Amino acid sequence: MQITAAQLVTLCALRDLGASSLNEIVKFTAIDQATIRGIVERLKARKLVNVAADPWDRRKVVVTNTAAGEELVDQITPFGFKISEETFGALNPAERVALLFLLRKMIEED
């Protein structure tokens, strides 16, 4: 099954966060609101996520991974670790930490 990087990031966020609003997913992934809506719709169409009204606030939707979504994340995650290792290449542990720190700083909101 083919999946985009943004779709994988969304599935991973839902795995880590659990049931989440679109706003929570946006904050966790740094993907903008309009884009995340489209991603969630495509994942829903592929039966990788469930979307339901929030029981306490019917205006808000709550997104969760389906069993198929969780299984896909479990299958793909090892490849992500391999790609990360190849990306880090010959960086020593201190350089890896510094790089991750700088990347996180770049995506932080003001």
C-alpha positions as CSV (number, residue, x, y, z in Angstrom):
1,M,0.0,0.0,0.0
2,Q,1.4,3.4,-1.0
3,I,1.2,6.2,1.5
4,T,2.6,9.8,1.4
5,A,5.0,11.1,4.0
6,A,2.3,13.5,5.4
7,Q,-0.2,10.6,5.7
8,L,2.4,8.5,7.6
9,V,3.2,11.5,9.9
10,T,-0.5,11.8,10.6
11,L,-1.0,8.1,11.4
12,C,2.1,8.2,13.6
13,A,0.8,11.3,15.4
14,L,-2.5,9.5,16.1
15,R,-0.7,6.5,17.3
16,D,1.3,8.7,19.8
17,L,-1.6,11.0,20.8
18,G,-4.6,8.7,20.6
19,A,-8.0,10.2,19.7
20,S,-7.3,13.7,18.6
21,S,-9.0,16.8,17.1
22,L,-7.7,18.2,13.9
23,N,-6.3,21.1,15.8
24,E,-4.3,18.8,18.0
25,I,-3.0,16.9,14.9
26,V,-2.0,20.3,13.4
27,K,0.0,21.3,16.5
28,F,1.7,17.9,16.8
29,T,2.7,17.5,13.1
30,A,3.2,21.1,12.0
31,I,1.0,20.4,9.0
32,D,-1.4,23.3,8.2
33,Q,-5.1,23.0,8.9
34,A,-6.3,22.9,5.3
35,T,-3.8,20.2,4.4
36,I,-4.5,18.1,7.4
37,R,-8.2,18.1,6.5
38,G,-7.4,16.6,3.1
39,I,-5.0,14.1,4.6
40,V,-7.6,12.9,7.1
41,E,-10.3,12.6,4.4
42,R,-7.9,10.5,2.2
43,L,-7.0,8.3,5.2
44,K,-10.6,7.9,6.0
45,A,-11.5,6.9,2.5
46,R,-8.8,4.2,2.7
47,K,-10.2,3.1,6.1
48,L,-7.0,3.9,7.9
49,V,-8.7,6.4,10.3
50,N,-12.1,6.9,11.9
51,V,-13.6,10.3,12.2
52,A,-16.4,10.9,14.6
53,A,-18.1,13.9,16.3
54,D,-16.6,14.7,19.7
55,P,-19.1,13.5,22.3
56,W,-18.7,16.7,24.4
57,D,-18.5,19.2,21.5
58,R,-20.5,18.1,18.5
59,R,-18.9,20.9,16.4
60,K,-15.5,19.2,16.8
61,V,-14.3,16.0,15.1
62,V,-12.1,13.4,16.7
63,V,-9.8,11.2,14.6
64,T,-8.4,7.8,15.6
65,N,-6.4,5.2,13.8
66,T,-8.3,2.0,12.7
67,A,-6.7,-1.4,13.2
68,A,-5.6,-1.2,9.6
69,G,-4.0,2.2,10.2
70,E,-2.1,0.9,13.3
71,E,-0.9,-2.1,11.4
72,L,0.3,0.0,8.5
73,V,2.3,2.2,10.9
74,D,3.8,-0.9,12.5
75,Q,4.9,-2.2,9.1
76,I,6.4,1.0,7.9
77,T,8.1,2.3,11.1
78,P,11.2,0.0,10.7
79,F,11.8,1.4,7.3
80,G,11.6,4.9,8.8
81,F,14.3,4.1,11.3
82,K,16.5,2.7,8.6
83,I,16.1,5.8,6.5
84,S,16.9,8.0,9.5
85,E,20.1,6.0,10.2
86,E,21.1,6.5,6.5
87,T,20.3,10.2,6.7
88,F,22.4,10.6,9.8
89,G,25.3,8.9,8.1
90,A,28.6,9.4,9.8
91,L,27.3,11.9,12.3
92,N,28.4,11.1,15.8
93,P,25.9,11.0,18.7
94,A,26.5,14.6,19.7
95,E,26.1,15.8,16.1
96,R,22.9,13.8,15.8
97,V,21.5,15.5,19.0
98,A,22.5,18.9,17.7
99,L,20.9,18.3,14.3
100,L,17.6,17.2,15.9
101,F,17.7,20.2,18.2
102,L,18.1,22.6,15.3
103,L,15.4,20.9,13.2
104,R,12.9,21.0,16.1
105,K,13.8,24.7,16.6
106,M,13.1,25.4,13.0
107,I,9.5,24.0,13.2
108,E,8.6,25.5,16.5
109,E,5.8,28.1,16.4
110,D,6.3,31.6,17.9
